[in-house]
Amino acid sequence: MAAAAPADPPAALAAEGKRPSISAPGGNALPTLPKATTWAAVADSEDDDGGDLCGTDYLDLAQLQLERLLLDSSSASAPTLAGAGGEVDGDDRENEDLEEAIRRMQQRALLSRLEKTHAAETALDAAGDDAAAAADDDQGPMLEQRPEVVDDFIRNFLVAKGMFQTLDVFQNEWYDLAQSGRLAPEDLAPVPDIYHKAAALEETVRVLRAELDAVKAVADAVQARHDKVCKDRDFFRMHHSRTAQEKARLQNDVKRLAQRVEELDTAVRNANAKLEVAVKDRAVAKLDRDKWAAKFHASLARGASSAPASPGPVRDGEDTPAAVTAGASRIPAPTAPVAPRTASNGARRPNGAGGRPARASPDGGPVTAQQPPALPKKKRARVNELPAHDRPNPHVSGAGAAMQPVRVAGLREVVTVKAHDLAVSAIAFHPRKLVLATVSDDHTWKLWNFPTGDLLMTGEGHHDWISDVDFHPQGTHLATASGDMTVKVWDFTRAQATLKLREHTQPVWSCKFHDTGAFLASGAMDHTAKLWDLTTGKCRQTFRGHSDSVNNVAWQPFTNLLLTCSGDKTISAWDARSAQCAQTFFGHGNAINGLAFALAGGHFVSCDADGIAKVWDVRAAAELVSVDLGPHPVNKVTMDMSGVVIAAASNDGTCKVYNTRDGTRRDLTGHRDAVQACQFDHVQGDYLVTCSSDGTWKAWN
């Protein structure tokens, strides 16, 4: 038999901080009830909300329910004490009644203590909840979880798994071991809550991940800012390099100007010295003139005083008295002009007034200086005037109108010429001959025989890169625009620049002759375009209105309408006679780099830095066609003689040819660098020429 249990084992266990286990009076374990009968009642003890009880509350309710079931079973087992014949022995009946009464009293006492313990724990839990609620009011919602002791943990595990027989055996053995002191202290200690720690670690990981995401976002922002700073640094470094180059160029210019100033100072000093010598010689000559004039007048006076009185008036045909003849013979006769005397230092010395020899009057009067001959009046320079009306355009009904469009698919490369050491920036065809002009960043322009590529002429004179070139309508002159802020007109017969136009304050991007040949238009980085009179070399009109650089200019054929395109994304049409803006074309989304008219003059094409080319109707001021040739910028654009096919010089090293009528497109490849310009020949209409930053030009047929 098992040893006797203490009088109040639940109290002892409660004193040790443990939950009381259920035992029968006398130290024996309670009888094991059938599983269906015992734990069905436990299953019925779920809360009213349908939630499952767990933990210590679940065990307390299970113990209370077991106590009630044991009491019911003991009371129900009383009738079974009778014998088979229905008679009961008196002593046995009394012993059984006494034992039954003692058992019931002990069970009631045990049940009462369990209920009191449960009530106390409920009160403590409520107090703890109130304290936690008060703390939550101050510090926010918090989750508090108390660790379970070892025996409660095992009981809960067995209940969760449905191992109720094992639970009964465990409770008996655990109680016996605990009472006998054979359990180690660590067996009685609370069970570490690994799940709670895992949840805490998960919360920590979540917080750290959130912080990591925030740090990543900050790092991305810092990286983006760093990239922007790097781009700004590269931009300012390039700008600094460009500024340093400009500074070096300006310093060289200043040095040259200083040398020129010294030379001019030396020339001025020499001229001043010569002027002083000339003034001194003039003063000496004046004194000599006065001295000889005084001697001459004295000799005249002496001759008059020594002559006899005249006998009377001299009649026609009478002889003159001898005295008069003798007196008159002393008057020097008029002589031929004497060459001016020369001083010892080589300066001319005047003889008399005006530097000519003094001559005596035939009648013996005072000596007067000979008057210099009158100079011819200088002819006033003729001022050109723009035609009052538009002229007939021969290309509307002539060969240009009957010209067939260039076959885009049939273009092929026929010749390649290495023209310049640096980039070829622009090209132009002679209006009557197959002669090609090229200009370059190496400050020179060249004329080529086309299409053989033989060099005909080279011109030098600009101090910076040359940006544009155009032939005079008569083919006798060539105009070039340069980064040295000048436009020069070159005469082929003299092989030199005969006119230098410099009123722009920044580099000049474009220049175009008027169809009359008497005017030239130019556009520059100073946001203006100018109209030049080639006879006087003066600026006749200044077209102001753009808010950015004027990148290209073009005349509508046989009219006075000038078109300018700018970095402000607009195209302006100007009346050259009044300098008034007649129309503004909007539609491009980036800086407009080039424009060109069709020979018929009814429409023109423009291109921008986004690679977009647009065809416009001049009269309606409306967009006709828009084609995307990007994404690289288009530098220049041109039209063939029919006005149907456009060619665009792209920054990706190709020339893009597009038929606006049927949408046919082809990219001409072959250049190793950006294509700067392209041009159809307007003599035969069979060739397309492209020039590139690789220093070459190519002909396509």
C-alpha positions in Angstrom: 0.0 0.0 0.0 1.1 3.6 -0.5 2.2 5.6 2.4 -0.3 7.8 4.1 -0.6 11.3 2.6 -0.4 14.4 4.7 -3.6 15.8 6.2 -3.8 18.7 3.8 -1.7 17.9 0.7 -3.4 20.6 -1.5 -2.4 23.3 1.1 1.2 22.0 1.2 1.4 22.1 -2.6 -0.1 25.5 -2.6 2.5 26.7 -0.1 5.2 25.5 -2.5 3.7 27.4 -5.4 2.2 24.3 -7.1 -1.2 23.3 -8.2 -2.9 20.7 -6.0 -3.3 17.2 -7.5 -6.4 15.1 -6.9 -5.9 12.2 -4.5 -8.3 9.9 -2.5 -8.4 10.0 1.3 -5.8 8.0 3.0 -3.1 8.7 0.3 -4.6 6.4 -2.3 -5.2 7.8 -5.8 -8.7 8.4 -6.9 -10.2 5.6 -8.8 -9.8 5.9 -12.6 -13.1 6.6 -14.2 -14.0 5.4 -17.7 -12.7 7.7 -20.3 -16.1 8.4 -21.9 -17.7 9.2 -18.5 -14.8 11.3 -17.0 -13.6 13.5 -19.9 -16.9 14.0 -21.6 -17.7 16.2 -18.6 -14.4 17.9 -18.9 -15.1 18.6 -22.6 -18.5 20.1 -21.6 -16.6 22.7 -19.4 -15.7 24.9 -22.4 -16.6 28.6 -22.0 -19.8 30.0 -23.2 -18.1 31.8 -26.2 -17.1 28.4 -27.7 -13.4 28.9 -27.0 -11.3 26.0 -25.7 -9.9 26.3 -22.2 -6.1 25.9 -21.9 -3.4 26.2 -19.4 -4.0 26.3 -15.6 -7.7 27.4 -15.9 -8.4 24.3 -18.0 -6.8 22.0 -15.4 -8.7 23.7 -12.4 -12.0 23.2 -14.0 -11.2 19.6 -14.9 -10.2 18.9 -11.3 -13.4 20.4 -10.0 -15.5 18.4 -12.4 -13.6 15.2 -11.5 -14.4 15.9 -7.8 -18.1 16.2 -8.6 -18.1 13.0 -10.6 -16.3 11.1 -7.8 -18.9 12.3 -5.3 -21.7 11.2 -7.6 -20.0 7.8 -8.2 -19.5 7.2 -4.5 -23.1 7.9 -3.7 -24.2 5.8 -6.6 -22.1 2.9 -5.5 -23.9 2.6 -2.1 -26.6 0.2 -3.3 -24.0 -2.1 -4.7 -22.9 -3.0 -1.1 -25.9 -5.3 -0.6 -25.5 -9.0 -1.0 -26.9 -11.1 -3.7 -29.9 -12.1 -1.6 -30.7 -8.5 -0.7 -29.5 -8.8 2.9 -26.6 -6.9 4.4 -24.5 -7.9 7.3 -25.0 -5.4 10.2 -21.3 -4.9 11.1 -20.3 -4.6 7.5 -23.1 -2.2 6.9 -22.0 0.0 9.8 -18.4 -0.1 8.7 -19.3 0.8 5.2 -21.6 3.6 6.4 -18.8 5.0 8.6 -16.2 4.8 5.9 -18.6 6.2 3.4 -19.3 9.1 5.7 -15.6 9.8 6.3 -14.9 9.6 2.6 -17.7 12.1 1.8 -16.5 14.5 4.5 -13.0 14.4 3.2 -14.2 14.9 -0.4 -16.4 17.8 0.6 -13.5 19.4 2.5 -11.2 18.8 -0.5 -13.7 20.2 -2.9 -14.2 23.2 -0.6 -10.5 23.9 -0.4 -10.1 23.5 -4.2 -12.9 26.0 -4.8 -11.4 28.5 -2.3 -8.0 28.1 -4.0 -9.6 28.6 -7.4 -11.4 31.7 -6.1 -8.2 33.1 -4.7 -6.3 32.6 -7.9 -9.2 34.2 -9.8 -9.0 37.2 -7.6 -5.3 37.4 -8.0 -5.7 37.1 -11.8 -8.3 39.9 -11.8 -6.0 42.1 -9.7 -3.2 41.4 -12.1 -5.4 42.2 -15.0 -6.4 45.5 -13.4 -2.8 46.4 -12.7 -1.9 45.5 -16.3 -4.8 47.6 -17.6 -3.6 50.5 -15.6 -0.1 50.0 -16.9 -1.4 49.8 -20.4 -3.3 53.1 -19.9 0.1 54.6 -19.1 2.5 52.8 -21.4 0.2 51.3 -24.1 -0.9 47.7 -24.7 1.6 45.1 -23.4 1.5 41.3 -23.4 2.5 39.5 -20.2 3.0 35.8 -20.1 4.0 33.9 -16.9 6.0 30.7 -17.4 4.4 27.4 -16.3 5.9 25.1 -13.7 7.1 21.7 -14.8 4.1 19.6 -13.6 1.5 22.1 -15.1 3.3 22.0 -18.4 3.3 18.2 -18.4 -0.4 18.0 -17.4 -1.3 20.5 -20.1 0.6 18.5 -22.7 -1.1 15.2 -21.7 -4.5 16.9 -21.7 -3.9 18.4 -25.2 -2.8 15.0 -26.5 -5.8 13.1 -24.9 -3.5 10.9 -22.7 -5.8 10.8 -19.7 -4.7 7.5 -18.2 -1.1 8.6 -18.4 -2.3 11.8 -16.7 -3.7 9.8 -13.7 -0.5 7.8 -13.3 1.6 10.9 -13.6 -0.3 12.7 -10.9 0.1 9.9 -8.4 3.8 9.4 -9.2 4.6 13.1 -9.2 2.9 13.7 -5.9 4.7 10.8 -4.3 8.1 12.0 -5.6 7.4 15.5 -4.6 6.5 14.5 -1.1 9.4 12.2 -0.7 11.8 14.9 -1.9 13.3 12.9 -4.7 12.7 15.6 -7.3 15.6 18.0 -8.2 15.0 21.7 -7.8 15.3 22.2 -11.5 12.4 19.7 -11.9 10.2 21.9 -9.8 11.3 25.2 -11.5 9.2 27.0 -14.1 9.5 25.7 -17.7 11.2 28.2 -19.9 8.8 29.5 -22.5 10.6 28.8 -25.8 7.6 30.0 -27.8 7.5 33.3 -26.0 11.2 33.7 -26.6 10.7 32.7 -30.3 7.9 35.3 -30.5 10.1 37.9 -29.0 12.9 37.1 -31.4 10.4 37.2 -34.3 9.3 40.6 -33.1 12.9 41.7 -32.9 13.6 40.3 -36.4 10.5 42.2 -37.7 11.7 45.4 -36.1 15.2 44.9 -37.4 13.8 44.2 -40.9 11.7 47.3 -40.8 14.8 49.2 -39.7 16.8 47.5 -42.5 14.2 48.5 -45.1 14.3 52.1 -43.8 18.1 52.1 -43.9 17.9 50.7 -47.5 15.5 53.4 -48.5 17.9 56.0 -47.0 20.8 54.3 -48.7 18.9 54.4 -52.0 18.2 58.1 -51.5 21.8 58.8 -50.7 22.9 56.8 -53.7 20.6 58.8 -55.9 21.9 62.0 -54.4 25.4 60.7 -54.9 24.7 59.9 -58.5 23.3 63.4 -59.0 26.3 65.0 -57.3 28.6 62.9 -59.6 26.7 64.1 -62.6 26.9 67.7 -61.4 30.6 67.2 -60.7 31.2 65.9 -64.2 29.2 68.7 -65.7 31.0 71.4 -63.7 34.3 69.6 -64.5 33.6 69.7 -68.2 32.4 73.3 -67.8 35.6 74.2 -65.9 37.7 72.6 -68.6 35.8 74.5 -71.3 36.2 77.7 -69.2 39.9 77.0 -68.9 40.2 76.6 -72.6 38.3 79.8 -73.2 40.5 81.5 -70.6 43.7 80.2 -72.3 42.3 81.4 -75.7 41.4 84.8 -74.2 44.9 85.1 -72.6 46.5 84.4 -76.0 44.2 87.0 -77.5 45.2 89.5 -74.8 48.9 88.8 -75.4 48.4 89.3 -79.1 46.5 92.5 -78.5 49.2 93.7 -76.1 51.8 93.1 -78.8 49.7 94.8 -81.3 49.2 97.8 -78.9 53.0 98.0 -78.5 53.4 98.0 -82.2 50.8 100.7 -82.6 52.4 102.7 -79.8 55.7 102.5 -81.6 54.1 103.6 -84.9 52.3 106.4 -83.2 55.5 107.7 -81.6 57.3 107.6 -85.0 54.3 109.3 -86.6 54.4 112.0 -83.9 58.1 112.5 -84.4 57.5 112.9 -88.2 54.7 115.3 -87.5 56.8 117.4 -85.3 59.5 117.6 -88.0 56.9 118.4 -90.6 55.5 121.2 -88.4 59.0 122.7 -87.9 59.7 122.5 -91.6 56.4 124.2 -92.3 57.2 127.0 -89.9 60.7 127.5 -91.5 59.1 127.5 -95.0 56.6 130.1 -93.9 59.4 132.3 -92.6 61.3 131.9 -95.9 58.1 132.8 -97.8 57.5 135.9 -95.8 61.2 137.0 -96.2 61.2 136.6 -100.0 57.8 138.3 -100.2 59.2 141.3 -98.3 62.3 141.4 -100.6 60.0 141.2 -103.6 57.8 144.1 -102.4 60.9 146.2 -101.6 62.3 145.7 -105.1 58.9 146.7 -106.6 59.0 149.8 -104.4 62.5 150.8 -105.5 61.7 150.3 -109.2 58.6 152.5 -109.0 60.5 155.3 -107.3 63.3 155.4 -109.9 61.0 155.3 -113.0 60.2 158.8 -114.9 56.7 160.2 -115.0 54.4 158.8 -117.6 53.7 161.1 -120.6 50.1 160.1 -120.8 47.9 157.2 -121.3 49.1 154.4 -123.6 47.0 154.0 -126.6 46.5 151.0 -128.6 49.3 150.7 -131.3 51.6 153.2 -129.6 55.1 152.3 -128.5 55.7 152.1 -124.9 58.3 154.6 -123.4 61.7 153.2 -122.7 61.4 154.1 -119.0 58.2 152.1 -118.6 59.7 149.3 -120.5 62.8 149.3 -118.4 60.6 149.4 -115.2 58.4 146.6 -116.4 61.4 144.5 -117.2 62.2 144.2 -113.5 58.8 142.3 -112.8 59.5 138.7 -113.0 57.5 136.9 -115.6 55.2 134.1 -114.6 57.1 130.9 -114.5 56.2 127.3 -114.5 55.5 125.6 -111.1 58.6 124.7 -109.3 58.9 121.3 -107.7 58.5 121.5 -103.9 61.7 121.6 -102.0 62.7 118.8 -99.8 64.1 119.1 -96.3 67.1 117.3 -95.2 65.0 114.7 -93.5 63.1 113.9 -96.6 59.8 115.7 -95.6 58.2 117.9 -98.2 58.7 121.6 -97.6 55.9 123.9 -99.0 56.8 126.8 -101.3 54.3 129.5 -100.5 50.8 128.9 -99.3 49.5 125.5 -99.9 52.9 124.1 -100.7 53.0 125.5 -104.3 55.5 128.1 -105.7 54.4 131.8 -105.3 53.7 133.5 -108.6 53.8 137.3 -109.3 50.8 139.1 -110.7 51.3 140.3 -114.4 50.2 143.8 -113.4 52.7 144.1 -110.7 50.1 143.6 -107.9 50.6 141.6 -104.8 51.7 138.0 -105.1 49.0 135.3 -104.6 49.3 131.6 -104.2 48.0 129.3 -106.9 44.7 127.6 -105.9 44.8 123.7 -105.9 42.6 121.9 -108.3 39.2 120.9 -107.0 38.9 117.1 -106.0 36.2 115.0 -107.6 33.3 114.4 -105.3 33.2 110.9 -103.7 30.4 108.8 -105.0 27.8 107.8 -102.4 27.6 104.0 -101.9 24.5 102.5 -103.4 22.1 101.1 -100.8 20.3 97.8 -101.7 16.6 97.5 -101.2 14.6 94.3 -100.8 12.1 93.6 -103.6 8.6 94.9 -102.8 6.8 91.8 -103.9 7.5 88.1 -104.1 9.1 86.9 -107.3 7.8 84.0 -109.4 9.3 80.7 -108.3 10.6 78.7 -111.3 10.6 75.5 -109.3 6.8 75.5 -108.9 6.2 74.7 -112.5 9.7 73.9 -113.8 12.0 71.0 -113.4 11.6 70.9 -109.7 7.9 70.3 -109.9 8.4 67.4 -112.4 11.2 65.9 -110.4 10.5 62.4 -109.1 11.2 61.6 -105.4 14.5 59.9 -104.6 14.2 56.1 -104.3 15.0 55.5 -100.6 15.7 51.8 -101.0 18.1 52.5 -104.0 20.6 54.8 -102.2 24.1 53.4 -102.1 27.5 54.8 -101.1 29.7 55.8 -104.1 32.6 57.8 -102.7 34.2 58.6 -99.4 36.6 61.5 -99.0 38.8 62.4 -96.0 38.3 66.1 -96.1 39.5 67.6 -92.8 41.5 66.7 -89.8 38.6 67.6 -87.5 34.9 67.4 -87.7 33.1 68.5 -90.9 30.3 70.7 -89.6 28.5 71.8 -92.8 28.3 71.3 -96.6 26.8 73.2 -99.5 26.4 72.7 -103.3 27.2 75.2 -105.9 24.0 76.6 -107.5 25.0 75.7 -111.1 28.0 73.3 -111.0 28.8 70.0 -109.3 31.1 71.7 -106.8 30.9 70.9 -103.1 32.0 73.2 -100.2 32.9 71.9 -96.8 33.7 73.7 -93.5 35.3 72.2 -90.4 36.3 72.7 -86.9 39.9 73.1 -88.1 39.1 76.8 -89.1 39.2 76.1 -92.8 36.8 75.7 -95.8 37.4 73.7 -98.9 36.0 73.3 -102.4 35.8 69.9 -104.0 35.1 68.6 -107.5 32.0 66.4 -107.2 31.7 63.4 -107.3 35.4 62.7 -108.0 36.5 64.3 -104.7 39.4 66.3 -106.2 40.3 69.3 -104.0 39.9 72.7 -105.9 40.5 75.4 -103.3 41.2 75.9 -99.6 40.4 79.0 -97.5 41.8 80.1 -94.2 41.1 83.2 -92.1 38.8 82.3 -89.3 40.1 82.1 -85.8 37.7 79.5 -84.5 35.5 76.6 -85.8 33.3 77.2 -88.8 29.7 76.2 -88.3 27.9 76.9 -91.7 28.6 77.7 -95.4 26.5 78.9 -98.3 27.1 79.8 -101.9 26.1 83.1 -103.5 23.2 82.6 -106.0 25.5 83.6 -108.8 28.2 81.2 -107.6 30.9 83.8 -107.4 31.2 84.1 -103.6 31.0 82.0 -100.5 29.8 82.9 -97.0 31.0 81.2 -93.8 29.8 81.6 -90.2 32.2 80.9 -87.4 32.6 80.6 -83.7 34.8 83.8 -83.7 31.5 85.7 -83.9 32.0 86.8 -87.5 30.6 86.0 -91.0 33.0 86.3 -93.9 32.2 86.6 -97.6 35.0 85.1 -99.8 35.6 86.1 -103.4 36.8 83.2 -105.6 38.6 85.5 -108.1 40.7 87.2 -105.4 41.0 84.1 -103.3 40.4 86.1 -100.1 37.7 87.4 -97.8 36.3 90.6 -99.2 33.8 91.3 -96.5 33.9 90.7 -92.7 30.6 91.0 -90.8 31.0 91.2 -87.1 28.2 92.7 -85.0 27.2 89.4 -83.3 28.3 89.2 -79.7 28.5 85.4 -79.6 29.3 82.5 -82.0 27.4 82.5 -85.3 25.6 79.2 -86.1 24.1 79.8 -89.6 24.2 82.1 -92.7 22.1 82.1 -95.9 22.2 84.3 -99.0 19.0 86.0 -100.2 17.9 84.9 -103.7 18.8 88.4 -105.0 22.4 88.0 -103.8 22.4 91.5 -102.3 21.6 90.4 -98.7 22.8 87.8 -96.2 21.0 86.5 -93.1 22.8 85.1 -90.1 21.7 83.5 -86.7 23.9 83.4 -83.6 24.0 82.2 -80.0 23.2 85.8 -78.8 19.5 85.0 -79.4 19.3 87.2 -82.5 19.3 87.0 -86.3 20.7 89.7 -88.6 20.2 90.9 -92.1 23.3 92.2 -93.8 23.6 94.5 -96.8 26.5 93.1 -98.8 27.1 96.4 -100.7 27.7 98.5 -97.6 28.7 95.7 -95.3 26.3 97.0 -92.7 23.5 95.4 -90.7 20.1 96.4 -92.0 17.8 94.5 -89.6 18.1 92.7 -86.3 15.5 90.1 -85.5 14.9 89.8 -81.8 12.3 87.6 -80.2 13.8 84.2 -79.4 14.8 83.5 -75.8 17.6 81.1 -76.7 20.2 80.5 -79.3 19.2 80.9 -83.0 20.5 77.6 -84.4 19.6 77.9 -88.1 18.1 80.4 -90.6 16.4 79.7 -94.0 14.8 81.9 -96.7 11.6 80.9 -98.3 12.6 80.7 -102.0 12.0 83.9 -104.0 10.3 85.8 -101.1 11.3 88.1 -98.3 10.2 85.6 -95.6 13.0 84.5 -93.3 12.6 81.5 -90.9 14.7 81.1 -87.8 14.7 78.1 -85.4 15.9 78.3 -81.8 16.8 76.4 -78.7 13.5 77.8 -77.2 11.6 75.0 -79.2 10.0 77.5 -81.6 10.3 78.5 -85.2 9.7 82.2 -86.2 8.8 83.6 -89.6 10.0 87.2 -90.1 9.2 89.8 -92.7 12.7 91.0 -93.7 11.6 94.4 -94.7 9.9 95.4 -91.4 11.8 93.0 -89.0 8.4 91.9 -87.7 7.5 88.4 -86.7 4.7 87.2 -89.0 4.2 83.7 -87.5 5.4 81.4 -84.8 5.4 77.6 -85.1 4.9 75.5 -82.0 5.1 71.8 -81.6 8.6 70.6 -80.9 9.5 69.4 -77.4 13.2 70.2 -77.4 15.7 72.6 -79.0 15.3 72.8 -82.8 18.6 72.3 -84.6 17.8 72.7 -88.3 15.3 73.5 -90.9 15.1 73.5 -94.7 12.7 74.6 -97.4 11.4 72.6 -100.3 12.4 74.2 -103.7 8.7 74.9 -104.4 8.6 76.9 -101.2 5.2 75.8 -100.0 6.4 73.7 -97.0 9.6 73.2 -95.0 11.0 70.5 -92.6 12.5 71.0 -89.1 14.3 68.7 -86.6 15.0 68.8 -82.9 17.3 67.3 -80.2 14.7 64.6 -79.5 15.1 63.1 -83.0 11.7 64.4 -84.2 11.3 65.7 -87.7 8.2 67.7 -88.7 7.0 69.0 -92.1 5.0 72.3 -91.9 2.7 74.2 -94.3 3.9 77.8 -94.5 0.7 79.4 -95.5 -1.6 77.5 -93.1 1.1 77.4 -90.3 0.1 73.8 -89.7 1.9 70.6 -89.1 1.6 68.2 -92.0 3.9 65.2 -91.0 5.7 64.3 -87.8 8.1 61.3 -87.8 10.2 60.0 -84.9 13.8 59.5 -86.0 15.2 59.3 -82.4 16.1 58.7 -79.8 19.4 60.4 -80.7 19.3 64.1 -81.7 19.0 65.2 -85.3 21.6 67.9 -86.2 20.5 69.0 -89.7 17.7 68.1 -92.1 17.2 68.6 -95.9 14.7 67.9 -98.7 15.1 66.5 -102.1 14.1 68.5 -105.3 10.6 66.9 -105.2 10.0 68.0 -101.6 8.8 64.5 -100.7 11.9 62.8 -99.3 13.7 64.2 -96.2 17.2 63.3 -95.0 18.2 63.8 -91.4 21.8 63.8 -90.0 21.6 61.9 -86.7 24.0 61.9 -83.8 24.2 58.1 -83.8 26.4 58.1 -86.9 23.6 57.5 -89.5 21.7 59.5 -92.0 18.0 58.7 -91.8 16.1 59.0 -95.2 12.3 59.1 -95.0 9.6 59.3 -97.7 6.8 61.4 -96.3 4.4 60.1 -99.0 4.6 56.3 -98.5 6.4 56.1 -95.1 9.5 54.3 -96.5 12.5 54.7 -94.3 16.2 53.7 -94.4 19.2 54.4 -92.2 22.4 55.0 -94.1 25.4 53.7 -92.1 29.1 54.1 -92.8 30.3 57.1 -90.7 32.3 56.3 -87.5 31.0 59.3 -85.6 28.0 61.7 -85.5 26.6 62.9 -88.8 26.6 66.7 -88.7 24.9 67.7 -92.0 23.4 66.3 -95.2 22.5 67.9 -98.5 20.8 66.8 -101.8 22.3 68.3 -104.9 20.0 70.6 -106.7 21.7 70.3 -110.1 20.9 66.7 -111.1 19.0 65.6 -108.0 20.8 62.2 -108.0 23.1 62.6 -105.1 22.9 62.9 -101.3 26.0 64.0 -99.5 26.6 63.5 -95.7 29.5 64.9 -93.5 30.5 63.6 -90.1 32.6 64.4 -87.1 35.1 61.8 -88.3 36.4 64.3 -90.8 34.9 62.7 -93.9 32.1 63.3 -96.4 30.3 60.6 -98.3 28.3 60.7 -101.5 25.2 58.4 -101.9 23.6 57.8 -105.3 
